[in-house]
Amino acid sequence: MLIILVIILNLIIQSTILPYFSIMGVVPNTSLVLLVLISLAKGKVYGSVSGLIIGMLQDIMFSVTLGINSLIYFLIGYFIGFIEDTFARDNIINPIIFTASSTMFYNIVYSIFLYFLSIKITFTEVISATFSVEIVYNCLISVIVYKLFRRFILEPKIRFSKR
C-alpha cells in the first residue's frame, strides 16, 4: 500500500514540480528511478507489477498510445528484480548502475516503438536521447531517492516496549 502511495506521489511531483527543474530541456524520469529502487529492494514480482502500474499511469496521463510505457517499465522491473539477489542491497553503486542502464534501455526501446509506429525519428535523435543529460540527472536523483527510500521504506522499525 505504501508503494502505491509513493508511486502516485511521484507521478504528481513529476508532472507538476519537476518540469521547473529541467537542465538543458531534460527533466529527470523519477518514475524510472523509483522503479529501479523498488525492483532492487523487493524483487521481480513487486518490480514487474510496479512497472506495469507506473507505466500504465504514465500512458494514461502523458502518452498518446497506451501500452508502450507499461511494457517497457514491466520489462525493466522484472529484469532488475530478477537479478536483485545477486547484488548487495547496501551498495550505493547498484542503483546508479541500474538507473543508467535502465535509462538507456528505456530510451532505445521507446525510440524503436516510435519508429515502428511511423513517427518520424532519426538516428541522431535516438543517440542524443539515449546518451543525454538524462542519464546523469537520473543517476543523481537515484542517489538522493535511494537514501530516502532506505531510511523510510526499507529500514526496519525496532520498537522496545515494557513487558
Secondary structure, 3 states (H helix, E strand, C coil): CHHHHHHHHHHHHHHHCHHHHCECCECCCHHHHHHHHHHHHHCHHHHHHHHHHHHHHHHHHHCCCCCHHHHHHHHHHHHHHHCHHHCCCCCCHHHHHHHHHHHHHHHHHHHHHHHHCCCCCCHHHHHHHHCCHHHHHHHHHHHHHHHHHHHHHHCCCCCCCCC
